[in-house]
Amino acid sequence: VRASARPRRRKSKRAVTRDILDRLIATCQSERLADTRDLAILLLAFASGGRRRSEVARLRLEQLSDEPDVLLNPDDKDSPRLPCMAIALGRTKNTQADDDARALLIGAPVTAMREWIERADVKKGPVFRAIDRWEAIDDRALTPQAINLILKRRCGMAGLDPVEFSAHGLRSGYLTEAARNGVSLPAAMRQSQHRSVQQASRYYNDADQALGKAARLAI
């Protein structure tokens, strides 16, 4: 007798879409170092294409480089300019160490990253580090599990059920939000570094179904 295949479960029950992200960000508004760090983690992980928690945990200062400011609206030369930062991704689940893959941060995520790096006095090595109760900063990098726990803690502070979310929700949330905002699938995949069109397009299909007319015929 052959065992039936288990249905594939999503790594996070709910995607961290922009509305959810805004609620998490709202919990990081004090002057505490942990708030500054967690704000940078949340914005970087989401805006850089939904980076995996392992990538966020092992991010090093040497991977970051400031880029020239960019226009808020690329089609309007008089548009305000926003800060820009590049992340050299190095080896990820979908790339090799010698790949030149990178992701860009623009605007608020760059500001948050710069503030954390300055306040934590990060000169080299791991960007995101543990902070004790006296706000002393460890030299060692946070673990991937710590990144996940930070997201869950922020969910609880925002009045959300932490059981419904995991750090992977930032990855699925990025693609879902990209689909909702009309970002092309290839452009979103360049930022997220998804190699599988089938996997990435699943989030686009879900968004199209929710926004389309087919499910609204009985309204």
LUMTI-928341 format. One record per atom (N, C-alpha, C): z, x, y; atom name; chain. Coordinates in Angstrom, 3 decimals, always signed. Layout:
BEGIN
- Z_X_Y_CA_A .
...
//
This chain:
BEGIN
- +0.000_+0.850_-1.183_N_A .
- +0.000_+0.000_+0.000_CA_A .
- +0.000_+0.884_+1.231_C_A .
- -0.952_+0.664_+2.094_N_A .
- -1.039_+1.471_+3.309_CA_A .
- -0.155_+0.876_+4.392_C_A .
- +0.587_+1.742_+5.024_N_A .
- +1.438_+1.275_+6.123_CA_A .
- +0.560_+0.897_+7.305_C_A .
- +0.917_-0.179_+7.950_N_A .
- +0.149_-0.590_+9.125_CA_A .
- +0.438_+0.350_+10.281_C_A .
- -0.571_+0.591_+11.092_N_A .
- -0.412_+1.499_+12.226_CA_A .
- +0.527_+0.897_+13.254_C_A .
- +1.389_+1.732_+13.778_N_A .
- +2.282_+1.257_+14.829_CA_A .
- +1.510_+1.060_+16.120_C_A .
- +1.796_-0.014_+16.829_N_A .
- +1.137_-0.175_+18.129_CA_A .
- +1.568_+0.939_+19.072_C_A .
- +0.611_+1.468_+19.815_N_A .
- +0.915_+2.565_+20.728_CA_A .
- +1.695_+2.043_+21.924_C_A .
- +2.872_+2.625_+22.144_N_A .
- +3.706_+2.195_+23.259_CA_A .
- +3.451_+3.068_+24.476_C_A .
- +3.495_+2.464_+25.632_N_A .
- +3.347_+3.233_+26.859_CA_A .
- +4.586_+4.090_+27.068_C_A .
- +4.371_+5.265_+27.640_N_A .
- +5.473_+6.191_+27.847_CA_A .
- +6.448_+5.678_+28.896_C_A .
- +5.986_+4.834_+29.787_N_A .
- +6.849_+4.173_+30.756_CA_A .
- +6.471_+2.705_+30.746_C_A .
- +7.455_+1.829_+30.581_N_A .
- +7.145_+0.408_+30.506_CA_A .
- +6.461_-0.080_+31.773_C_A .
- +6.884_+0.461_+32.913_N_A .
- +6.302_+0.035_+34.187_CA_A .
- +5.762_+1.236_+34.948_C_A .
- +4.638_+1.031_+35.607_N_A .
- +4.050_+2.079_+36.433_CA_A .
- +4.787_+2.154_+37.767_C_A .
- +4.943_+3.366_+38.267_N_A .
- +5.531_+3.555_+39.598_CA_A .
- +4.386_+3.486_+40.605_C_A .
- +4.042_+2.268_+40.990_N_A .
- +3.002_+2.055_+41.987_CA_A .
- +3.594_+2.254_+43.384_C_A .
- +2.753_+2.149_+44.410_N_A .
- +3.200_+2.513_+45.757_CA_A .
- +4.382_+1.669_+46.231_C_A .
- +4.405_+0.391_+45.888_N_A .
- +5.522_-0.445_+46.316_CA_A .
- +6.833_+0.009_+45.681_C_A .
- +6.768_+0.413_+44.409_N_A .
- +7.959_+0.938_+43.736_CA_A .
- +8.340_+2.286_+44.329_C_A .
- +7.344_+3.136_+44.549_N_A .
- +7.609_+4.456_+45.125_CA_A .
- +8.312_+4.332_+46.472_C_A .
- +7.880_+3.386_+47.293_N_A .
- +8.507_+3.199_+48.604_CA_A .
- +9.987_+2.843_+48.468_C_A .
- +10.323_+2.073_+47.445_N_A .
- +11.730_+1.724_+47.219_CA_A .
- +12.536_+2.948_+46.790_C_A .
- +11.930_+3.815_+46.000_N_A .
- +12.620_+5.038_+45.581_CA_A .
- +12.803_+5.983_+46.763_C_A .
- +11.761_+6.099_+47.579_N_A .
- +11.824_+6.961_+48.759_CA_A .
- +12.936_+6.508_+49.702_C_A .
- +13.129_+5.204_+49.789_N_A .
- +14.147_+4.660_+50.695_CA_A .
- +15.558_+5.092_+50.308_C_A .
- +15.747_+5.547_+49.066_N_A .
- +17.074_+6.008_+48.636_CA_A .
- +17.300_+7.481_+48.962_C_A .
- +16.307_+8.130_+49.553_N_A .
- +16.372_+9.587_+49.787_CA_A .
- +16.409_+9.927_+51.275_C_A .
- +17.057_+9.107_+52.071_N_A .
- +16.943_+9.261_+53.520_CA_A .
- +18.146_+9.911_+54.195_C_A .
- +19.121_+10.390_+53.427_N_A .
- +20.262_+11.056_+54.053_CA_A .
- +19.959_+12.543_+54.239_C_A .
- +20.915_+13.264_+54.801_N_A .
- +20.752_+14.701_+55.018_CA_A .
- +21.225_+15.520_+53.823_C_A .
- +21.647_+14.857_+52.756_N_A .
- +22.097_+15.584_+51.565_CA_A .
- +20.940_+16.382_+50.976_C_A .
- +21.254_+17.572_+50.464_N_A .
- +20.218_+18.410_+49.862_CA_A .
- +19.538_+17.711_+48.692_C_A .
- +20.323_+16.975_+47.907_N_A .
- +19.740_+16.283_+46.752_CA_A .
- +18.712_+15.256_+47.196_C_A .
- +18.956_+14.602_+48.326_N_A .
- +17.984_+13.635_+48.833_CA_A .
- +16.701_+14.338_+49.276_C_A .
- +16.852_+15.470_+49.949_N_A .
- +15.675_+16.230_+50.387_CA_A .
- +14.859_+16.697_+49.190_C_A .
- +15.554_+17.211_+48.176_N_A .
- +14.858_+17.672_+46.960_CA_A .
- +14.178_+16.519_+46.235_C_A .
- +14.907_+15.426_+46.023_N_A .
- +14.354_+14.318_+45.242_CA_A .
- +13.186_+13.653_+45.955_C_A .
- +13.250_+13.592_+47.285_N_A .
- +12.120_+13.054_+48.043_CA_A .
- +10.876_+13.899_+47.807_C_A .
- +11.043_+15.221_+47.853_N_A .
- +9.906_+16.120_+47.617_CA_A .
- +9.372_+15.963_+46.198_C_A .
- +10.262_+15.826_+45.228_N_A .
- +9.839_+15.650_+43.835_CA_A .
- +9.016_+14.378_+43.675_C_A .
- +9.525_+13.277_+44.197_N_A .
- +8.846_+11.991_+44.033_CA_A .
- +7.471_+11.995_+44.694_C_A .
- +7.414_+12.496_+45.928_N_A .
- +6.145_+12.481_+46.650_CA_A .
- +5.138_+13.445_+46.037_C_A .
- +5.592_+14.630_+45.656_N_A .
- +4.675_+15.581_+45.026_CA_A .
- +4.159_+15.046_+43.696_C_A .
- +5.062_+14.549_+42.858_N_A .
- +4.662_+14.102_+41.523_CA_A .
- +3.646_+12.967_+41.600_C_A .
- +3.837_+12.057_+42.543_N_A .
- +2.909_+10.931_+42.680_CA_A .
- +1.612_+11.368_+43.351_C_A .
- +1.715_+11.976_+44.527_N_A .
- +0.533_+12.233_+45.354_CA_A .
- -0.394_+13.286_+44.763_C_A .
- +0.122_+14.168_+43.937_N_A .
- -0.722_+15.218_+43.359_CA_A .
- -1.467_+14.737_+42.123_C_A .
- -1.491_+13.435_+41.919_N_A .
- -2.240_+12.876_+40.805_CA_A .
- -1.371_+12.387_+39.669_C_A .
- -0.059_+12.298_+39.924_N_A .
- +0.843_+11.900_+38.851_CA_A .
- +1.117_+13.059_+37.917_C_A .
- +1.658_+14.132_+38.464_N_A .
- +1.933_+15.317_+37.653_CA_A .
- +2.969_+15.000_+36.583_C_A .
- +2.785_+15.595_+35.423_N_A .
- +3.746_+15.423_+34.337_CA_A .
- +5.078_+16.061_+34.717_C_A .
- +6.153_+15.543_+34.121_N_A .
- +7.477_+16.066_+34.473_CA_A .
- +7.605_+17.545_+34.128_C_A .
- +6.916_+17.997_+33.075_N_A .
- +6.965_+19.420_+32.726_CA_A .
- +6.300_+20.269_+33.803_C_A .
- +5.220_+19.768_+34.393_N_A .
- +4.527_+20.498_+35.456_CA_A .
- +5.377_+20.558_+36.718_C_A .
- +6.049_+19.451_+37.031_N_A .
- +6.916_+19.426_+38.212_CA_A .
- +8.084_+20.385_+38.017_C_A .
- +8.671_+20.365_+36.834_N_A .
- +9.840_+21.207_+36.569_CA_A .
- +9.509_+22.691_+36.664_C_A .
- +8.347_+23.090_+36.187_N_A .
- +8.028_+24.522_+36.177_CA_A .
- +7.224_+24.972_+37.402_C_A .
- +7.051_+24.093_+38.371_N_A .
- +6.310_+24.466_+39.577_CA_A .
- +6.976_+25.652_+40.268_C_A .
- +6.171_+26.638_+40.643_N_A .
- +6.674_+27.836_+41.305_CA_A .
- +6.080_+27.934_+42.707_C_A .
- +6.826_+28.575_+43.578_N_A .
- +6.390_+28.704_+44.964_CA_A .
- +5.029_+29.393_+45.051_C_A .
- +4.789_+30.317_+44.132_N_A .
- +3.542_+31.074_+44.148_CA_A .
- +2.317_+30.195_+43.875_C_A .
- +2.535_+28.993_+43.366_N_A .
- +1.421_+28.072_+43.109_CA_A .
- +1.005_+27.294_+44.354_C_A .
- +1.809_+27.355_+45.403_N_A .
- +1.566_+26.556_+46.601_CA_A .
- +0.904_+27.395_+47.681_C_A .
- -0.023_+26.794_+48.387_N_A .
- -0.654_+27.476_+49.520_CA_A .
- -0.983_+26.454_+50.602_C_A .
- -0.709_+26.826_+51.841_N_A .
- -1.035_+25.953_+52.968_CA_A .
- -2.542_+25.968_+53.204_C_A .
- -3.070_+24.796_+53.488_N_A .
- -4.486_+24.628_+53.777_CA_A .
- -4.636_+24.172_+55.231_C_A .
- -5.836_+24.299_+55.811_N_A .
- -6.045_+23.782_+57.172_CA_A .
- -5.755_+22.281_+57.234_C_A .
- -5.236_+21.842_+58.367_N_A .
- -4.981_+20.415_+58.553_CA_A .
- -6.267_+19.620_+58.354_C_A .
- -6.114_+18.380_+57.914_N_A .
- -7.272_+17.519_+57.664_CA_A .
- -7.149_+16.252_+58.503_C_A .
- -8.275_+15.581_+58.712_N_A .
- -8.289_+14.342_+59.480_CA_A .
- -7.720_+13.193_+58.658_C_A .
- -6.939_+12.338_+59.308_N_A .
- -6.452_+11.134_+58.646_CA_A .
- -7.625_+10.283_+58.179_C_A .
- -8.617_+10.132_+59.034_N_A .
- -9.853_+9.424_+58.700_CA_A .
- -10.999_+10.421_+58.779_C_A .
- -11.522_+10.866_+57.639_N_A .
- -12.579_+11.889_+57.653_CA_A .
- -13.829_+11.471_+58.425_C_A .
- -14.014_+10.168_+58.622_N_A .
- -15.203_+9.679_+59.325_CA_A .
- -15.009_+9.589_+60.839_C_A .
- -13.800_+9.929_+61.303_N_A .
- -13.504_+9.840_+62.733_CA_A .
- -12.977_+11.188_+63.210_C_A .
- -13.799_+11.919_+63.951_N_A .
- -13.407_+13.264_+64.379_CA_A .
- -12.225_+13.252_+65.341_C_A .
- -11.925_+12.090_+65.936_N_A .
- -10.786_+11.970_+66.842_CA_A .
- -9.525_+11.483_+66.129_C_A .
- -9.622_+11.330_+64.819_N_A .
- -8.483_+10.865_+64.033_CA_A .
- -7.368_+11.912_+64.044_C_A .
- -6.103_+11.477_+63.957_N_A .
- -4.999_+12.450_+63.902_CA_A .
- -5.151_+13.396_+62.718_C_A .
- -4.642_+14.599_+62.890_N_A .
- -4.703_+15.592_+61.820_CA_A .
- -3.391_+15.596_+61.032_C_A .
- -3.519_+15.829_+59.728_N_A .
- -2.371_+15.812_+58.829_CA_A .
- -2.250_+17.159_+58.117_C_A .
- -1.013_+17.588_+57.826_N_A .
- -0.838_+18.848_+57.101_CA_A .
- -1.372_+18.732_+55.679_C_A .
- -1.832_+19.857_+55.145_N_A .
- -2.439_+19.874_+53.812_CA_A .
- -1.914_+21.077_+53.032_C_A .
- -1.675_+20.878_+51.755_N_A .
- -1.163_+21.937_+50.881_CA_A .
- -1.883_+21.850_+49.540_C_A .
- -2.215_+22.995_+48.964_N_A .
- -2.867_+23.041_+47.657_CA_A .
- -1.876_+23.503_+46.594_C_A .
- -2.024_+22.936_+45.395_N_A .
- -1.223_+23.341_+44.243_CA_A .
- -2.166_+23.925_+43.198_C_A .
- -2.001_+25.200_+42.885_N_A .
- -2.752_+25.809_+41.786_CA_A .
- -2.076_+25.376_+40.489_C_A .
- -2.782_+24.606_+39.678_N_A .
- -2.144_+23.971_+38.530_CA_A .
- -1.925_+24.917_+37.358_C_A .
- -2.749_+25.967_+37.240_N_A .
- -2.564_+26.875_+36.115_CA_A .
- -2.735_+26.155_+34.799_C_A .
- -1.905_+26.495_+33.815_N_A .
- -2.009_+25.867_+32.499_CA_A .
- -1.305_+24.518_+32.498_C_A .
- -2.027_+23.474_+32.146_N_A .
- -1.456_+22.151_+31.953_CA_A .
- -1.869_+21.663_+30.578_C_A .
- -1.500_+20.436_+30.256_N_A .
- -1.879_+19.856_+28.972_CA_A .
- -3.391_+19.797_+28.820_C_A .
- -4.098_+19.672_+29.952_N_A .
- -5.549_+19.492_+29.907_CA_A .
- -6.337_+20.677_+30.442_C_A .
- -5.662_+21.753_+30.865_N_A .
- -6.372_+22.907_+31.408_CA_A .
- -5.824_+24.188_+30.805_C_A .
- -6.586_+25.262_+30.940_N_A .
- -6.158_+26.571_+30.476_CA_A .
- -5.619_+27.378_+31.655_C_A .
- -4.910_+28.448_+31.344_N_A .
- -4.265_+29.243_+32.389_CA_A .
- -5.271_+29.847_+33.357_C_A .
- -6.488_+30.121_+32.876_N_A .
- -7.468_+30.758_+33.746_CA_A .
- -8.350_+29.746_+34.474_C_A .
- -8.103_+28.460_+34.282_N_A .
- -8.832_+27.450_+35.037_CA_A .
- -8.412_+27.504_+36.498_C_A .
- -9.341_+27.152_+37.398_N_A .
- -9.001_+27.169_+38.822_CA_A .
- -8.689_+25.763_+39.323_C_A .
- -8.219_+24.902_+38.428_N_A .
- -7.889_+23.529_+38.810_CA_A .
- -6.775_+23.525_+39.845_C_A .
- -6.895_+22.622_+40.795_N_A .
- -5.852_+22.484_+41.799_CA_A .
- -5.793_+21.037_+42.264_C_A .
- -4.666_+20.683_+42.840_N_A .
- -4.481_+19.363_+43.433_CA_A .
- -4.102_+19.562_+44.891_C_A .
- -4.434_+18.582_+45.708_N_A .
- -4.117_+18.655_+47.133_CA_A .
- -3.029_+17.659_+47.495_C_A .
- -2.165_+18.076_+48.397_N_A .
- -1.193_+17.182_+49.023_CA_A .
- -1.569_+17.062_+50.493_C_A .
- -1.484_+15.849_+51.017_N_A .
- -1.831_+15.609_+52.421_CA_A .
- -0.776_+14.704_+53.046_C_A .
- -0.318_+15.067_+54.231_N_A .
- +0.580_+14.201_+54.983_CA_A .
- +2.033_+14.294_+54.563_C_A .
- +2.666_+13.145_+54.332_N_A .
- +4.107_+13.075_+54.065_CA_A .
- +4.568_+13.968_+52.909_C_A .
- +3.829_+14.058_+51.795_N_A .
- +4.285_+14.949_+50.722_CA_A .
- +4.389_+16.408_+51.166_C_A .
- +3.476_+16.845_+52.024_N_A .
- +3.523_+18.223_+52.523_CA_A .
- +4.768_+18.425_+53.388_C_A .
- +5.029_+17.471_+54.263_N_A .
- +6.211_+17.550_+55.120_CA_A .
- +7.484_+17.611_+54.288_C_A .
- +7.555_+16.778_+53.249_N_A .
- +8.735_+16.755_+52.378_CA_A .
- +8.892_+18.070_+51.627_C_A .
- +7.793_+18.621_+51.144_N_A .
- +7.851_+19.895_+50.421_CA_A .
- +8.309_+21.023_+51.338_C_A .
- +7.758_+21.074_+52.525_N_A .
- +8.134_+22.140_+53.462_CA_A .
- +9.601_+22.043_+53.845_C_A .
- +10.097_+20.824_+54.026_N_A .
- +11.506_+20.662_+54.398_CA_A .
- +12.414_+21.131_+53.268_C_A .
- +12.086_+20.756_+52.027_N_A .
- +12.915_+21.188_+50.898_CA_A .
- +12.880_+22.706_+50.750_C_A .
- +11.718_+23.303_+50.802_N_A .
- +11.589_+24.755_+50.634_CA_A .
- +12.378_+25.498_+51.708_C_A .
- +12.331_+24.977_+52.935_N_A .
- +13.072_+25.614_+54.027_CA_A .
- +14.575_+25.431_+53.857_C_A .
- +15.009_+24.212_+53.568_N_A .
- +16.445_+23.956_+53.455_CA_A .
- +17.051_+24.672_+52.247_C_A .
- +16.287_+24.757_+51.158_N_A .
- +16.787_+25.412_+49.950_CA_A .
- +16.577_+26.921_+49.989_C_A .
- +15.885_+27.398_+51.024_N_A .
- +15.608_+28.825_+51.191_CA_A .
- +14.917_+29.401_+49.949_C_A .
- +13.911_+28.671_+49.481_N_A .
- +13.145_+29.133_+48.316_CA_A .
- +12.156_+30.195_+48.786_C_A .
- +12.337_+31.407_+48.304_N_A .
- +11.473_+32.525_+48.696_CA_A .
- +10.469_+32.876_+47.608_C_A .
- +10.819_+32.577_+46.360_N_A .
- +9.934_+32.842_+45.235_CA_A .
- +10.460_+32.075_+44.030_C_A .
- +9.638_+32.018_+42.989_N_A .
- +10.087_+31.414_+41.739_CA_A .
- +10.098_+29.900_+41.758_C_A .
- +10.983_+29.299_+40.955_N_A .
- +10.996_+27.838_+40.809_CA_A .
- +11.217_+27.132_+42.140_C_A .
- +10.467_+26.059_+42.346_N_A .
- +10.618_+25.288_+43.582_CA_A .
- +11.788_+24.321_+43.476_C_A .
- +11.863_+23.599_+42.367_N_A .
- +12.887_+22.559_+42.220_CA_A .
- +14.024_+23.056_+41.336_C_A .
- +15.241_+23.034_+41.904_N_A .
- +16.400_+23.632_+41.248_CA_A .
- +17.594_+22.687_+41.289_C_A .
- +18.544_+22.958_+40.414_N_A .
- +19.755_+22.137_+40.358_CA_A .
- +20.626_+22.387_+41.586_C_A .
- +21.394_+21.365_+41.961_N_A .
- +22.319_+21.441_+43.097_CA_A .
- +23.681_+20.964_+42.604_C_A .
- +24.737_+21.750_+42.850_N_A .
- +26.051_+21.309_+42.387_CA_A .
- +26.732_+20.443_+43.447_C_A .
- +27.957_+20.020_+43.164_N_A .
- +28.649_+19.078_+44.050_CA_A .
- +28.958_+19.675_+45.414_C_A .
- +28.982_+21.008_+45.500_N_A .
- +29.240_+21.672_+46.781_CA_A .
- +27.930_+22.064_+47.478_C_A .
- +26.818_+21.576_+46.952_N_A .
- +25.473_+21.822_+47.479_CA_A .
- +25.048_+23.282_+47.343_C_A .
- +25.609_+23.961_+46.353_N_A .
- +25.106_+25.287_+45.996_CA_A .
- +23.879_+25.099_+45.109_C_A .
- +22.853_+25.895_+45.350_N_A .
- +21.576_+25.736_+44.656_CA_A .
- +21.432_+26.801_+43.575_C_A .
- +21.105_+26.362_+42.368_N_A .
- +20.917_+27.264_+41.236_CA_A .
- +19.608_+28.029_+41.392_C_A .
- +19.540_+29.206_+40.779_N_A .
- +18.298_+29.983_+40.807_CA_A .
- +17.297_+29.495_+39.768_C_A .
- +17.793_+28.774_+38.759_N_A .
- +16.930_+28.353_+37.662_CA_A .
- +16.230_+27.033_+37.973_C_A .
- +15.077_+26.851_+37.326_N_A .
- +14.301_+25.628_+37.527_CA_A .
- +14.985_+24.439_+36.862_C_A .
- +14.757_+23.259_+37.419_N_A .
- +15.154_+22.036_+36.738_CA_A .
- +14.392_+21.921_+35.418_C_A .
- +14.958_+21.214_+34.472_N_A .
- +14.270_+20.952_+33.212_CA_A .
- +13.417_+19.691_+33.348_C_A .
- +12.426_+19.516_+32.472_N_A .
- +11.663_+18.265_+32.490_CA_A .
- +12.552_+17.032_+32.339_C_A .
- +13.585_+17.143_+31.498_N_A .
- +14.493_+16.010_+31.326_CA_A .
- +15.225_+15.694_+32.626_C_A .
- +15.558_+16.724_+33.402_N_A .
- +16.225_+16.497_+34.686_CA_A .
- +15.316_+15.733_+35.643_C_A .
- +14.023_+16.034_+35.626_N_A .
- +13.067_+15.298_+36.463_CA_A .
- +13.070_+13.825_+36.077_C_A .
- +13.087_+13.563_+34.785_N_A .
- +13.107_+12.181_+34.306_CA_A .
- +14.389_+11.468_+34.739_C_A .
- +15.517_+12.158_+34.632_N_A .
- +16.798_+11.558_+35.005_CA_A .
- +16.882_+11.300_+36.504_C_A .
- +16.277_+12.176_+37.307_N_A .
- +16.252_+11.960_+38.757_CA_A .
- +15.512_+10.671_+39.075_C_A .
- +14.362_+10.470_+38.437_N_A .
- +13.612_+9.239_+38.687_CA_A .
- +14.423_+8.014_+38.269_C_A .
- +15.054_+8.078_+37.116_N_A .
- +15.844_+6.940_+36.646_CA_A .
- +17.030_+6.667_+37.572_C_A .
- +17.670_+7.732_+38.053_N_A .
- +18.794_+7.539_+38.968_CA_A .
- +18.335_+6.878_+40.262_C_A .
- +17.200_+7.304_+40.772_N_A .
- +16.673_+6.701_+41.995_CA_A .
- +16.281_+5.242_+41.764_C_A .
- +15.793_+4.933_+40.577_N_A .
- +15.482_+3.535_+40.260_CA_A .
- +16.749_+2.688_+40.323_C_A .
- +17.837_+3.195_+39.738_N_A .
- +19.098_+2.470_+39.781_CA_A .
- +19.584_+2.273_+41.204_C_A .
- +19.452_+3.306_+42.031_N_A .
- +19.881_+3.210_+43.424_CA_A .
- +19.035_+2.213_+44.205_C_A .
- +17.785_+2.030_+43.771_N_A .
- +16.876_+1.110_+44.460_CA_A .
- +16.977_-0.318_+43.935_C_A .
- +17.903_-0.550_+43.009_N_A .
- +18.072_-1.894_+42.466_CA_A .
- +17.083_-2.240_+41.371_C_A .
- +16.452_-1.224_+40.791_N_A .
- +15.514_-1.419_+39.690_CA_A .
- +16.195_-1.067_+38.376_C_A .
- +15.652_-1.558_+37.275_N_A .
- +16.214_-1.268_+35.959_CA_A .
- +15.696_+0.085_+35.475_C_A .
- +16.552_+1.104_+35.377_N_A .
- +16.083_+2.431_+34.954_CA_A .
- +15.438_+2.437_+33.576_C_A .
- +15.822_+1.488_+32.723_N_A .
- +15.250_+1.430_+31.380_CA_A .
- +13.746_+1.160_+31.431_C_A .
- +13.303_+0.493_+32.486_N_A .
- +11.898_+0.110_+32.608_CA_A .
- +11.000_+1.264_+33.049_C_A .
- +11.601_+2.369_+33.484_N_A .
- +10.814_+3.439_+34.090_CA_A .
- +11.109_+4.793_+33.455_C_A .
- +10.102_+5.648_+33.479_N_A .
- +10.284_+7.058_+33.151_CA_A .
- +9.386_+7.856_+34.082_C_A .
- +9.502_+9.179_+34.025_N_A .
- +8.702_+10.017_+34.915_CA_A .
- +7.206_+9.811_+34.692_C_A .
- +6.807_+9.440_+33.482_N_A .
- +5.385_+9.205_+33.228_CA_A .
- +4.861_+8.030_+34.039_C_A .
- +5.762_+7.158_+34.489_N_A .
- +5.339_+6.043_+35.322_CA_A .
- +4.708_+6.489_+36.628_C_A .
- +5.039_+7.704_+37.089_N_A .
- +4.400_+8.241_+38.293_CA_A .
- +2.930_+8.552_+38.025_C_A .
- +2.633_+8.972_+36.805_N_A .
- +1.254_+9.306_+36.441_CA_A .
- +0.413_+8.036_+36.295_C_A .
- +0.939_+7.076_+35.551_N_A .
- +0.208_+5.819_+35.402_CA_A .
- +0.148_+5.072_+36.726_C_A .
- +1.204_+5.193_+37.525_N_A .
- +1.226_+4.522_+38.821_CA_A .
- +0.193_+5.075_+39.778_C_A .
- -0.018_+6.391_+39.733_N_A .
- -1.028_+6.994_+40.605_CA_A .
- -2.414_+6.427_+40.296_C_A .
- -2.780_+6.385_+39.025_N_A .
- -4.108_+5.887_+38.659_CA_A .
- -4.242_+4.394_+38.941_C_A .
- -3.180_+3.649_+38.691_N_A .
- -3.216_+2.218_+38.995_CA_A .
- -3.421_+1.993_+40.485_C_A .
- -2.694_+2.759_+41.301_N_A .
- -2.808_+2.619_+42.753_CA_A .
- -4.182_+3.075_+43.239_C_A .
- -4.716_+4.127_+42.626_N_A .
- -6.056_+4.591_+42.989_CA_A .
- -7.082_+3.498_+42.724_C_A .
- -6.962_+2.830_+41.590_N_A .
- -7.891_+1.748_+41.257_CA_A .
- -7.766_+0.599_+42.247_C_A .
- -6.552_+0.239_+42.593_N_A .
- -6.333_-0.867_+43.533_CA_A .
- -6.929_-0.577_+44.905_C_A .
- -6.970_+0.705_+45.267_N_A .
- -7.437_+1.080_+46.598_CA_A .
- -8.896_+1.522_+46.620_C_A .
- -9.602_+1.294_+45.534_N_A .
- -11.031_+1.564_+45.518_CA_A .
- -11.411_+3.021_+45.392_C_A .
- -10.473_+3.880_+44.977_N_A .
- -10.801_+5.287_+44.740_CA_A .
- -11.634_+5.369_+43.467_C_A .
- -12.724_+6.106_+43.503_N_A .
- -13.572_+6.197_+42.319_CA_A .
- -12.816_+6.873_+41.181_C_A .
- -13.155_+6.501_+39.955_N_A .
- -12.489_+7.089_+38.793_CA_A .
- -12.673_+8.606_+38.739_C_A .
- -13.890_+9.148_+38.972_N_A .
- -14.031_+10.616_+38.953_CA_A .
- -13.155_+11.316_+39.993_C_A .
- -13.041_+10.722_+41.192_N_A .
- -12.212_+11.338_+42.236_CA_A .
- -10.742_+11.334_+41.831_C_A .
- -10.279_+10.225_+41.267_N_A .
- -8.886_+10.146_+40.823_CA_A .
- -8.624_+11.129_+39.689_C_A .
- -9.588_+11.283_+38.792_N_A .
- -9.424_+12.204_+37.668_CA_A .
- -9.410_+13.660_+38.124_C_A .
- -10.124_+13.976_+39.198_N_A .
- -10.070_+15.346_+39.731_CA_A .
- -8.665_+15.673_+40.215_C_A .
- -8.003_+14.698_+40.813_N_A .
- -6.649_+14.919_+41.314_CA_A .
- -5.630_+14.916_+40.177_C_A .
- -5.784_+13.994_+39.246_N_A .
- -4.806_+13.865_+38.159_CA_A .
- -5.052_+14.854_+37.025_C_A .
- -6.289_+15.384_+36.945_N_A .
- -6.697_+16.301_+35.881_CA_A .
- -6.714_+15.629_+34.508_C_A .
- -6.945_+14.319_+34.484_N_A .
- -7.233_+13.666_+33.207_CA_A .
- -8.581_+14.165_+32.706_C_A .
- -8.659_+14.527_+31.445_N_A .
- -9.932_+14.931_+30.859_CA_A .
- -10.589_+13.777_+30.100_C_A .
- -9.784_+12.818_+29.689_N_A .
- -10.292_+11.698_+28.911_CA_A .
- -10.614_+10.522_+29.832_C_A .
- -11.906_+10.209_+29.951_N_A .
- -12.309_+9.051_+30.746_CA_A .
- -11.736_+7.776_+30.138_C_A .
- -11.705_+7.722_+28.819_N_A .
- -11.192_+6.535_+28.143_CA_A .
- -9.738_+6.277_+28.508_C_A .
- -8.939_+7.336_+28.518_N_A .
- -7.521_+7.178_+28.842_CA_A .
- -7.330_+6.788_+30.300_C_A .
- -8.014_+7.488_+31.203_N_A .
- -7.846_+7.207_+32.627_CA_A .
- -8.380_+5.831_+32.998_C_A .
- -9.496_+5.442_+32.386_N_A .
- -10.117_+4.166_+32.752_CA_A .
- -9.284_+2.975_+32.312_C_A .
- -8.357_+3.183_+31.376_N_A .
- -7.493_+2.083_+30.946_CA_A .
- -6.710_+1.515_+32.125_C_A .
- -6.218_+2.403_+33.003_N_A .
- -5.461_+1.939_+34.169_CA_A .
- -6.384_+1.220_+35.152_C_A .
- -7.622_+1.697_+35.254_N_A .
- -8.592_+1.038_+36.124_CA_A .
- -8.946_-0.342_+35.583_C_A .
- -9.094_-0.440_+34.268_N_A .
- -9.414_-1.734_+33.668_CA_A .
- -8.288_-2.733_+33.891_C_A .
- -7.036_-2.261_+33.764_N_A .
- -5.888_-3.141_+33.997_CA_A .
- -5.877_-3.641_+35.437_C_A .
- -6.157_-2.728_+36.384_N_A .
- -6.158_-3.106_+37.799_CA_A .
- -7.296_-4.073_+38.102_C_A .
- -8.484_-3.801_+37.538_N_A .
- -9.628_-4.688_+37.759_CA_A .
- -9.344_-6.088_+37.231_C_A .
- -8.684_-6.145_+36.078_N_A .
- -8.381_-7.447_+35.489_CA_A .
- -7.413_-8.232_+36.368_C_A .
- -6.415_-7.532_+36.917_N_A .
- -5.425_-8.209_+37.755_CA_A .
- -6.013_-8.657_+39.089_C_A .
- -7.000_-7.905_+39.592_N_A .
- -7.577_-8.220_+40.900_CA_A .
- -8.818_-9.102_+40.810_C_A .
- -9.372_-9.229_+39.610_N_A .
- -10.637_-9.938_+39.454_CA_A .
- -10.497_-11.448_+39.390_C_A .
- -11.652_-12.120_+39.317_N_A .
- -11.692_-13.582_+39.317_CA_A .
- -11.520_-14.178_+37.921_C_A .
- -11.780_-13.384_+36.885_N_A .
- -11.809_-13.926_+35.529_CA_A .
- -10.491_-14.570_+35.126_C_A .
- -9.371_-13.992_+35.567_N_A .
- -8.061_-14.528_+35.197_CA_A .
- -7.587_-15.610_+36.159_C_A .
- -8.430_-15.982_+37.123_N_A .
- -8.024_-16.944_+38.146_CA_A .
- -8.774_-18.277_+38.043_C_A .
- -9.453_-18.495_+36.954_N_A .
- -10.290_-19.690_+36.844_CA_A .
- -9.481_-20.979_+36.776_C_A .
- -8.216_-20.884_+36.376_N_A .
- -7.400_-22.100_+36.267_CA_A .
- -6.527_-22.329_+37.491_C_A .
- -6.665_-21.476_+38.492_N_A .
- -5.830_-21.626_+39.693_CA_A .
- -6.294_-22.836_+40.498_C_A .
//
